[in-house]
Amino acid sequence: MEDKQKILEGIWEELRLGVEKSKHPYHIFSISTVNDNKPDSRCVVLRNIDKKSKIISFHTDIRSKKIKHINSNDNVCALFYDQQKKIQLRLYGEIYLVSSKSEIEERWKNSRNMSKLCYLNKYPPGEPILNSREYLCNESELGDIERGIKNFSIINVKIETIDWLNLNHKGHERMIINFYDNSKVNYEWVAP
């Protein structure tokens, strides 16, 4: 069995790599919110981590229905899986919309144009349309890509618990890591 703190450090390192490398298995992860007392999951891109504050972030269209879910119920589970290492992470915590205008502007400024284009759609995500491409702006409407910031938002997940699972043919390992007051950590081995 590995040292518990070493495992936690490895988790943070893999999450950091997930932000930096688009081919990393943690770059795209599943986020589950609650909608009318039912889970609602979707894949998102890991955009930032803050190890000290125990926060992971992703971006979304402010018009998305997940914003309503987040405002109604802040419980969340983020699911990561590394198929090669056979490590599953479930991160539980509180999800919230970032309200700092300066932080939003800074993230927008550092986003690639390819990503910014996603926020220029004519219709909110999930709105019924007549055909599969109707939501796209015409090329003439794409002139000022910076206007997409009005639909851009940052979502943070404040991690309270990590459920780490190592799938191994010699015996699986599972550990629950709970964070208290940003400075206290409790580790507990549990049956996988």
C-alpha positions as CSV (number, residue, x, y, z in Angstrom):
1,M,0.0,0.0,0.0
2,E,1.2,3.5,-0.9
3,D,1.6,6.3,1.6
4,K,-1.7,8.2,1.9
5,Q,-0.2,11.6,1.5
6,K,1.8,10.5,-1.5
7,I,-1.5,9.3,-3.1
8,L,-3.1,12.7,-2.5
9,E,0.0,14.5,-3.9
10,G,-0.3,12.3,-7.0
11,I,-4.0,13.2,-7.4
12,W,-3.2,16.9,-7.4
13,E,-0.3,16.3,-9.9
14,E,-2.6,14.4,-12.3
15,L,-5.3,17.1,-12.0
16,R,-2.6,19.7,-12.8
17,L,-1.6,17.7,-15.9
18,G,-5.2,17.4,-16.8
19,V,-5.4,21.2,-17.1
20,E,-2.2,21.5,-19.1
21,K,-2.4,18.6,-21.5
22,S,-5.4,18.1,-23.7
23,K,-4.6,14.4,-24.2
24,H,-4.4,13.7,-20.5
25,P,-7.2,11.4,-19.3
26,Y,-8.3,14.0,-16.7
27,H,-8.7,16.8,-19.2
28,I,-12.3,15.9,-19.9
29,F,-14.3,14.7,-17.0
30,S,-17.9,14.1,-16.0
31,I,-19.7,16.5,-13.7
32,S,-23.0,15.5,-12.1
33,T,-25.4,18.0,-10.7
34,V,-28.9,17.5,-9.3
35,N,-32.0,18.5,-11.3
36,D,-35.4,17.9,-9.7
37,N,-33.8,15.4,-7.3
38,K,-32.3,13.4,-10.1
39,P,-28.6,13.2,-11.2
40,D,-27.8,15.1,-14.4
41,S,-24.3,14.4,-15.9
42,R,-22.3,15.8,-18.7
43,C,-18.7,16.0,-19.8
44,V,-16.7,19.2,-19.3
45,V,-13.1,20.3,-19.8
46,L,-10.9,20.8,-16.7
47,R,-9.7,24.4,-17.0
48,N,-8.1,25.2,-13.6
49,I,-7.1,23.7,-10.2
50,D,-6.3,25.4,-7.0
51,K,-4.6,22.9,-4.7
52,K,-4.5,25.2,-1.7
53,S,-8.2,26.1,-1.8
54,K,-9.2,22.5,-3.0
55,I,-11.0,23.9,-6.1
56,I,-11.3,22.6,-9.7
57,S,-12.9,24.8,-12.4
58,F,-14.5,24.5,-15.8
59,H,-16.2,26.9,-18.2
60,T,-19.8,26.9,-19.5
61,D,-22.3,29.0,-21.3
62,I,-24.2,31.1,-18.7
63,R,-27.4,30.3,-20.6
64,S,-27.0,26.6,-19.9
65,K,-29.6,24.7,-17.8
66,K,-26.8,23.5,-15.5
67,I,-26.6,27.1,-14.1
68,K,-30.2,26.6,-12.9
69,H,-29.3,23.2,-11.4
70,I,-26.3,24.7,-9.6
71,N,-28.3,27.6,-8.2
72,S,-31.0,25.2,-7.0
73,N,-28.7,22.5,-5.4
74,D,-25.0,23.0,-4.9
75,N,-24.1,19.3,-4.4
76,V,-21.9,17.9,-7.1
77,C,-19.8,14.9,-8.0
78,A,-16.9,15.1,-10.6
79,L,-15.8,11.8,-12.1
80,F,-12.3,11.2,-13.5
81,Y,-10.9,8.0,-14.9
82,D,-7.4,7.1,-16.1
83,Q,-7.8,4.0,-18.2
84,Q,-4.1,3.3,-18.5
85,K,-3.4,3.6,-14.7
86,K,-6.8,2.2,-13.8
87,I,-7.5,5.0,-11.3
88,Q,-10.9,6.4,-10.7
89,L,-11.5,9.7,-8.8
90,R,-14.8,10.8,-7.5
91,L,-14.6,14.4,-6.2
92,Y,-17.6,15.5,-4.1
93,G,-18.2,19.0,-3.0
94,E,-20.0,22.3,-3.5
95,I,-20.4,23.8,-7.0
96,Y,-20.8,27.5,-7.6
97,L,-20.7,30.1,-10.3
98,V,-17.8,32.5,-10.1
99,S,-19.0,36.1,-9.8
100,S,-15.8,38.1,-10.0
101,K,-15.8,40.1,-13.2
102,S,-12.0,40.5,-13.2
103,E,-11.5,36.7,-12.9
104,I,-14.0,36.1,-15.7
105,E,-12.3,38.7,-17.9
106,E,-8.9,37.2,-17.2
107,R,-10.0,33.6,-18.0
108,W,-11.7,34.8,-21.2
109,K,-8.6,36.7,-22.2
110,N,-6.5,33.5,-21.8
111,S,-8.9,31.3,-23.7
112,R,-8.1,30.2,-27.2
113,N,-10.3,31.6,-30.1
114,M,-11.4,28.1,-30.8
115,S,-12.9,27.9,-27.3
116,K,-14.4,31.4,-27.5
117,L,-16.4,30.5,-30.6
118,C,-18.5,28.2,-28.4
119,Y,-20.0,31.2,-26.7
120,L,-21.2,32.9,-29.9
121,N,-24.0,30.4,-30.5
122,K,-27.3,32.1,-31.4
123,Y,-29.3,29.9,-29.0
124,P,-28.8,28.7,-25.4
125,P,-27.6,25.1,-25.0
126,G,-30.6,22.7,-25.0
127,E,-33.0,25.0,-26.8
128,P,-35.0,23.3,-29.5
129,I,-33.8,24.2,-33.1
130,L,-35.0,23.2,-36.5
131,N,-31.8,21.5,-37.7
132,S,-28.5,20.4,-36.3
133,R,-26.6,23.5,-37.5
134,E,-29.2,26.3,-36.9
135,Y,-27.5,27.4,-33.6
136,L,-24.3,28.5,-35.4
137,C,-23.7,32.1,-36.3
138,N,-23.1,33.0,-39.9
139,E,-19.5,33.8,-40.8
140,S,-20.4,37.5,-41.0
141,E,-21.7,37.4,-37.4
142,L,-18.3,36.1,-36.1
143,G,-16.5,39.3,-36.6
144,D,-16.2,40.3,-33.0
145,I,-15.4,37.1,-31.2
146,E,-14.9,39.1,-27.9
147,R,-18.7,39.6,-27.6
148,G,-19.0,36.0,-26.6
149,I,-17.8,36.9,-23.1
150,K,-21.4,37.8,-22.3
151,N,-22.3,34.1,-22.4
152,F,-19.0,32.9,-20.7
153,S,-19.0,31.7,-17.1
154,I,-16.6,29.9,-14.8
155,I,-17.9,27.2,-12.5
156,N,-15.9,26.2,-9.4
157,V,-16.1,23.0,-7.5
158,K,-14.9,23.3,-3.9
159,I,-13.8,19.7,-3.1
160,E,-14.9,18.3,0.3
161,T,-14.2,14.6,-0.4
162,I,-12.1,12.5,-2.8
163,D,-13.0,8.9,-3.3
164,W,-9.8,7.3,-4.8
165,L,-10.0,3.9,-6.4
166,N,-7.1,1.9,-7.7
167,L,-8.2,-1.0,-9.8
168,N,-5.5,-3.7,-9.7
169,H,-5.6,-7.3,-10.6
170,K,-3.6,-8.1,-7.4
171,G,-6.2,-6.4,-5.3
172,H,-8.1,-3.1,-5.6
173,E,-7.4,-0.3,-3.2
174,R,-9.8,2.5,-2.2
175,M,-9.4,5.5,0.0
176,I,-11.7,8.3,1.1
177,I,-10.0,11.6,1.7
178,N,-12.0,14.3,3.5
179,F,-11.0,18.0,3.8
180,Y,-11.8,20.1,6.7
181,D,-11.2,23.9,6.9
182,N,-8.8,23.7,4.0
183,S,-6.0,22.6,6.3
184,K,-7.1,19.4,7.9
185,V,-7.2,16.1,6.0
186,N,-8.6,12.8,7.0
187,Y,-7.6,9.6,5.2
188,E,-9.6,6.4,5.5
189,W,-9.0,3.1,3.7
190,V,-12.3,1.4,2.7
191,A,-13.2,-1.8,1.0
192,P,-13.4,-1.3,-2.8
